[in-house]
């Protein structure tokens, strides 16, 4: 239609977890809208478990999604997703944005383990994940990205991952892949022709006294101590299944 400007979808979701006073974890805030639907699911032990359920396709071009989680002192939260997130081209102009903000208090624990993000041909997505942790907080954060669906080239995908512990930045990295990304992203120094890339960030207070030892984990993954009570596993693989296996094995090896 002439003269009509198409804009993307704006959606927000918030999770707040706190101790329920009975040895478990309550969710006083569990609020999602549009494509970011949140569901509490059955969990074992003292923690609460939440699944992000994609109620609509996306993110599409021009969309703006924001997902935040706060885990208060003494609470334990596990967040996953019901399916992979598929970045697609849309009618709206400009890149899509997906911003994740995590806040973990002293003595709290968060496992942030979503399914893969798939960058479909023609899409343009910028993802930011920022985790703020108190000195005694615990975190397991997994990030997995797959470049293109089977048999297709990828869209453009830029991902920035930042983690801060007690106000100190322990990790701040950005990776851009696909059409229009800086040259070399698919070369031997970055993805080396692989279609899947992932990170695993583990923050534990005991790492301050006993840092992990830097080492290779097979031919396409590495364990790296960070400047604080944290460790990073970086991995590339030919597909999502192999990438998940590498990251799961790394997490098991960390105990």
CORDA-V572853 format. One record per helix or strand. SS is the DSSP state (alpha for helix, beta for strand). FROM is the first residue (numbers start at 1). LEN is the number of residues. If there is no record, write none. Layout:
ss->SS from->FROM len->LEN
ss->SS from->FROM len->LEN
This chain:
ss->beta from->10 len->10
ss->beta from->25 len->8
ss->beta from->36 len->6
ss->beta from->48 len->7
ss->beta from->64 len->8
ss->beta from->76 len->6
ss->beta from->85 len->3
ss->beta from->96 len->9
ss->beta from->109 len->5
ss->beta from->117 len->3
ss->beta from->124 len->10
ss->beta from->138 len->10
ss->beta from->156 len->10
ss->beta from->168 len->10
ss->beta from->196 len->8
ss->alpha from->205 len->4
ss->beta from->215 len->2
ss->beta from->221 len->5
ss->beta from->230 len->8
ss->alpha from->240 len->15
